[in-house]
Amino acid sequence: MADRDFYRILGVPRTASQDEIQRAYRKLARENHPDVNADPGAEDRFKDISEAYKVLSDPQTRHRYDAFGPDFRQVPEGVDPETWRRARAGAGTRSRAGAGAGQAGGARFGFGAGGEEVDLDELFGGLFGGRSAGGWGPVPGADQTAEIELTVQEAYHGGQRSMTIGSGSSQRRLEVTIPPGVVEGQRIRLGGQGGRGSDGAPAGDLFLVVRIRPDRTFRLEGRDIHVELRLAPWEAALGTSVAVPTPDGEAKVTVPAGTSSGKRLRLRGRGMPNPRGQPGDLYADARIVVPPHPTDAERELFERLAANSQFDPRRRH
């Protein structure tokens, strides 16, 4: 992904707002999630989309990506973008240590675009730490981020979740406590589970960015949950009471007489929990469905209704 344009992947301009980025991600994630798209390339597209959203949905990470481009993960905190470009311009020319930088007389150095030696400690304002008799001094571990994908039910109820991060010799298995009511983009902090510190310095933190897996039944908008409420024509016309699914079991919703497709029926407080405030609501979105193969009796009743009704659905009321 280092050479990919995250904005182009999501199909948004570089000036896109956070809401526009989130809407673009949700649309593309629903279309390309492997659970709902059988196209062989959908899984790879979904991974690209998720990576792009992970970077651009976090304002701080997005700022670093805008400033440093594909190198943003390699740049130490606090580095001026122009300073980094100067250092990187010379890092690829040649090297005394086979990697574009080395140490001579206790100083780290690289080579500038004109071949001149550059003191990286001086260039980066001491970000690499001061040289001392024991080494470069304690350096705290870096904070790290990873994604955790949850079903709607897992996000709703919370609980324990095992997950593996890293690869090869650095692979680790973690037990994660998921608080009830987490939502898309929320971060779960695991203290001391990030990058290791040096010379006894503390490790960084690991932040797990929540991604909600697309669901065939539930659609989330923040803490609000939407479900489709399929109604027969006579139920919509006469009114009824029906059961609708929620992540916490079935709930009854009263359908008023004269309900049309698209009408939203709200169940207050039955959306995603919120440990710090009001829970979301659940919306049952009405959709009127007619019999695909009506029986003779049904057809006769519809014909009698058509002959006697004065209702014109194309006239605005």
N, C-alpha and C positions, 0 to 999 in steps of 0.2 A: 504493500500500500504506500510505500514511501514516495513513489513517483506518481501518485494519483492525486487528482484535484478533488477534494472532498465536496466542494461546492457543486462541481459538475456532476458528481455521483448523485447528489440529492436533487439536482435540477433547480438550484436556487442561485440568485446573484450573490456576490460577496457582500452586498448591502442588506441582505435578508434579515428580518427581525427574528427573534427567538421563536415567536409563534409561527412564522412562516417555515422555519426550519423544522419545527415539531410536526406541523401539518404535512410537510413533504415526506418526512420520515414515516409517519403513520400510514400514509397512502402507499408508499413504496413497500413498506414492511408487510402490509396486508396482501399486496399483490405478489410478493416474491417469497413469502415464508414457505419453507418446504412442506409444512403440514397442509397448506392449501393450494400449492402450485406444484404440479407434477413435472414441470419443465426441468430437464437435467441441469440447466445452468442457474436455476432459481436459487439454489443453496449458496453458490458463490456470490451471486448478486446480493443476496440477503446479508452475507457476511460483510461485503463492501459497504452496503447501506448502513449497517449497524456500526461499523468502524467510523464512517464519516459522521454519523449522528453523535457518537460518543465524544468526538473531538469538538464538533461545532455546537453541541448543546450546553457545554460548560463554558461560560463566558471567559473564565481565566485561560482555559486551554485553547479556546478559539482565538483569543488575543495573541497567544504565543504562536499559534499556527499562522495567523496573519502576518506576524512579525518575522518569523524565521522560516516559514514554509516547511518542506519535508524534514528539515533538521530539528524541528522544535523540541523533540524528545531528548535530543543530545545536548541541548544548550543549558548550562548552569543557570540557576535563578539569578536575576539581577543584572544579567548581561545586556548591554545596549545592542540593539540589532545591527547598527553600523559596525560596532566593534567586532561582533561575531562574523560579519561578512568579511572584514579585513583579515581576521584570523583564518577563516576557512579558505579564503582565496590563496593563502600561502601554504595551507596544510597539505595540499595535494601535489605540490611541485616536486619536492624531494624530502628526504628524511634521514637523519643519522641513526634512527632506531627502527627503521622499517615501517613506521606508522605515522610519520609526519611530525613527530615531536619526541623529545628525549630529555635527558638531564646532563648538564655539564657544569661542574663546579658547584653542584647543589641547586642549580636553577633549571626550571623547565623551559624548553625553547622549541621554536618551530622556524620555518623559513617563509618570509614574505614573498609577494608576487615577483619582486625584483631580485630575489635570492638573498636578501639581507636577513640576518638572524633576528628573531623576534622573541623577547622574553614574555612568555604567556602569563606569568604571574603579574608582571607589570601591566600587560595589556588588559587583563581581566580584573585589575584592581585588587589582587590578593584573594580572589574567590577560591583559589586552590588551597588556601591555608598557608600560614607562615612556616618556613623551614625551621626545624629545631633539631637538637641533638637526637631526639627520639624519632624523627620522621616528620611528616607534614602536620602532625597534630591531629587530635580527634575530629572526625568529620561525621556529623549525624547522618543516618541513613535517609535516603530520599523517600518521599511519599510515593505510593504507586496506586494505580487504578486498574480495575478489572471489571468485567461485566458479570452479572448474575441474572439469568433468565428465569422468570417465574410464571407459572400459570396464574390465571385470575384468582382461582381458589387459594393458591399458596400466598399470593399477595394479600388477599382478604383476611385469611386466618392467621398468617404468620406461622412461626414454629422453627424447628431445627432443620438445617439443610447441610449436607456434606458436599463439598466441591473441591476440585483439584485445580491448582493454578501452576503456572510455570511449565517447563518442559525439561526433559533429560534429567541431569543430576540436580537441577534446581527445582524440580517438581515437588510441590507440597500439597498435602491434603488438609483442608480446614473444616471445622465445624462452625457453621454460621447460624446465629440467632436472628431470625427475620421478624421484625416487629409487625404486628397486625396493621393492615391498611397502608402498606407502602405503595407508592405510585410510580409511574414511568419517570425515569430520570432521577429519582431520589437516590441519595448516596448513603450506604451503610458503612460506618467507620469501624475498622478493626485495628485497635491501637497496637502498635509495635509489630505489626505483621507485614510492614513494607520492606524497603531495602535495608540491608544491614549497615550499621555504622562501623567506623574504623577506630582502632585504638580505644575501645571501651565506650565509644559514643553510642547513644541509644539508636535503636532502629526506627525507621520511619513508620508511618501508618499506611494501611491498605484501605482504599475506598472502593467499595463494590457499587457500581452504578446499576440500578434496577432497570431491567427491560421486561415488559409484560408481553408474554407470548400471545399472538393473535388467537382469538377464540371464536368458535362457530356460533356460540350462544350469546356471549356478552361482549359489548363494545364499550370501552372506557373513554370518558372525556374528563380528565382530572380525577376527581373522586366520584363523579356521577357515572352510573352504569346504565346502559341502554340494552333493552331486549326487544325482540320483535314479538308483537302480539297479533297472531293470526286469528281473524274473525270471519265467521260465515256472514253472508249478507243479512240474514234475519237477526243474528246476534247484534250486529252493528245498528240495525234499524230499531230493534225493540229494546235493546239494553240487556245486560246480563252480568253475571259475576263469574270470573274465571281465574284459574291458578296460573301464575307466571313463575318461571324459575328465577332464583337469586343464588349467589354463591353460598348463602346460608340456608338453602332449602326453598321450598315453594312458598309463595305469598299470594293472597287473594287480592284481585283488583276489580273494582266496580266499573263496568263499562256503561256509560250513560246512553240512553236512547238517542239515536241520530248521530252516532259516532262515524266519522269518515276516515278513510286511509290518511295517514300522516299525523293524526291527532296523537298527542303525547299525554299519557296518563301517569301522574307522578305519585310515587310512594315515598313520602318524605322520610329521610333518615335511613333508607334501606340500601344506600350505595356503599362505597368503601368507608370503613371505619377511619376515624381521625383521632389518635391519642391526644392531640393538643387542641382540639376544637370540635366543630360541628362535623358530623359525618356527611358524606355525599348523599344524593337522592338516587332512587332507581326510577327510570322512565320506561314505561311500556309503550312502544311505538306501534300504533294500530295499523294493520294491513288487512284489507278485506280480500278474502279468497273465495272464488266461486267454484262449484263442483266442476271438475274437468270433464267428467262424463255423467251428466245428469240422467237420472232414471226417468222413465216415462212420467211418473207421478210428479217428480220435481219439475220437469219441463212443462207439464200442464199448469202447475202452480205459478211458474214464472210467466207463462203466457197470459194467465188470468191477471196477474199483477200488472203486466205491461199494458193490457187492454183497459184496465180500470184506473191506473195511477195517473195523476196529473203532474207528477214530479218530472222536472226537466233538469238533468244533472249538468247541462251545459249553460244554464242560465245562472248568473251570479245572484246570490241571495243576500 
